[in-house]
Protein backbone atom coordinates (compact mmCIF):
# COMPACT_ATOMS: atom_id res chain seq x y z
CA UNK A 1 0.00 0.00 0.00
CA UNK A 2 1.07 3.55 -0.60
CA UNK A 3 0.84 6.26 2.03
CA UNK A 4 0.20 9.92 1.41
CA UNK A 5 3.28 11.35 3.06
CA UNK A 6 4.53 13.70 0.42
CA UNK A 7 6.87 16.01 2.23
CA UNK A 8 10.30 14.55 1.61
CA UNK A 9 11.25 17.10 -1.05
CA UNK A 10 14.30 18.60 0.63
CA UNK A 11 14.63 21.34 -1.99
CA UNK A 12 11.41 23.03 -0.82
CA UNK A 13 10.04 24.23 2.49
CA UNK A 14 6.45 24.61 3.60
CA UNK A 15 5.62 26.86 6.54
CA UNK A 16 4.39 24.04 8.77
CA UNK A 17 4.71 20.45 7.57
CA UNK A 18 2.64 19.13 10.46
CA UNK A 19 -0.49 20.99 9.28
CA UNK A 20 -2.89 19.59 6.68
CA UNK A 21 -2.86 21.83 3.59
CA UNK A 22 -6.60 21.26 3.09
CA UNK A 23 -8.16 21.93 6.49
CA UNK A 24 -5.34 23.58 8.48
CA UNK A 25 -5.53 21.07 11.33
CA UNK A 26 -2.68 18.77 12.51
CA UNK A 27 -2.04 16.00 9.98
CA UNK A 28 -0.51 13.61 12.56
CA UNK A 29 2.32 12.82 10.17
CA UNK A 30 4.60 10.28 11.81
CA UNK A 31 7.70 11.68 10.10
CA UNK A 32 7.00 15.16 11.48
CA UNK A 33 6.32 13.75 14.94
CA UNK A 34 9.59 11.78 15.07
CA UNK A 35 7.80 8.46 14.89
CA UNK A 36 8.51 5.56 12.56
CA UNK A 37 6.84 6.35 9.18
CA UNK A 38 6.30 2.61 8.65
CA UNK A 39 3.68 2.80 11.41
CA UNK A 40 1.90 5.89 10.07
CA UNK A 41 -1.87 5.83 9.76
CA UNK A 42 -1.56 6.64 6.04
CA UNK A 43 0.07 3.36 5.05
CA UNK A 44 -3.25 1.48 4.86
CA UNK A 45 -5.46 4.27 3.53
CA UNK A 46 -6.99 4.23 0.07
CA UNK A 47 -6.37 7.64 -1.44
CA UNK A 48 -9.35 9.11 -3.30
CA UNK A 49 -8.71 10.06 -6.90
CA UNK A 50 -8.26 13.77 -7.34
CA UNK A 51 -7.41 14.56 -3.70
CA UNK A 52 -4.02 16.02 -4.62
CA UNK A 53 -5.70 18.43 -7.06
CA UNK A 54 -7.31 20.05 -3.99
CA UNK A 55 -3.94 20.83 -2.38
CA UNK A 56 -2.78 24.41 -2.97
CA UNK A 57 0.25 24.60 -5.27
CA UNK A 58 2.43 26.09 -2.54
CA UNK A 59 1.79 23.06 -0.28
CA UNK A 60 1.88 20.27 -2.87
CA UNK A 61 4.64 17.75 -2.04
CA UNK A 62 5.48 19.70 1.11
CA UNK A 63 2.87 18.71 3.73
CA UNK A 64 0.75 15.63 4.35
CA UNK A 65 -3.03 15.60 4.10
CA UNK A 66 -4.75 14.59 7.37
CA UNK A 67 -6.80 11.46 7.89
CA UNK A 68 -10.08 13.37 8.20
CA UNK A 69 -9.60 15.00 4.77
CA UNK A 70 -8.64 11.68 3.15
CA UNK A 71 -11.61 9.83 4.57
N, C-alpha and C positions, 0 to 999 in steps of 0.2 A: 504494500500500500504506500501511497505517497502523501506526505504531510503537506501543510501549507506554509511552513516556515520559509519565508522568502527574503530574509534580511541579510544574507551572508555576502552581499556585494560590498566588499571593503572599499571600493573606490567612491562610494557615495555615503552620505550621512543623512539620516532623517532625525528630526528634532527629538522624538521620543519613541524608540523602537518597542517599548513595552505597551504602547497604546494602539488600539485597533484603528486603522485609517478610515473605517466606515462609520463607527459609532462613537469613537473617542474614549471608550472605556478600556480598562486593562485587558490585554489579549492573553494573559497568562502563558506567554511564550516561555518554554522551559530554557531555551538558550539565554534569554534575557534575564532569567531568574536564577542563573547558575545551577541549573539542574540538568540531568542527562537528557539530551534531545531525543534519545531513543525511547524515552518514557513519555514523551509529550502527548497530550490529548489529541493532537492533530494527526497522529500516525494512522489511526483507524477511521478517519472521517472521510466520507465521500464528498468531494468538492463539487458543488453545483456548477453547471456550465454557465459561463458568463460572469461569475462572481468577481474575477479580476478586472473586468471592464468597469466595475463600480468603484474601484480604488482610484483615488486622485493620482494623476501623473507624478506629482512630487513625492508620493508615498509608495508607489509601485516598486516592488523588489527591495523595499527598505524597512517594512514593518509587517508583522503578521496580522492577519484577520482573526478576530476572536471567535470563540465557539458559538456564541449566540448569533452572530451575523452569518456564520456558515450554516447553522441549522435553521 
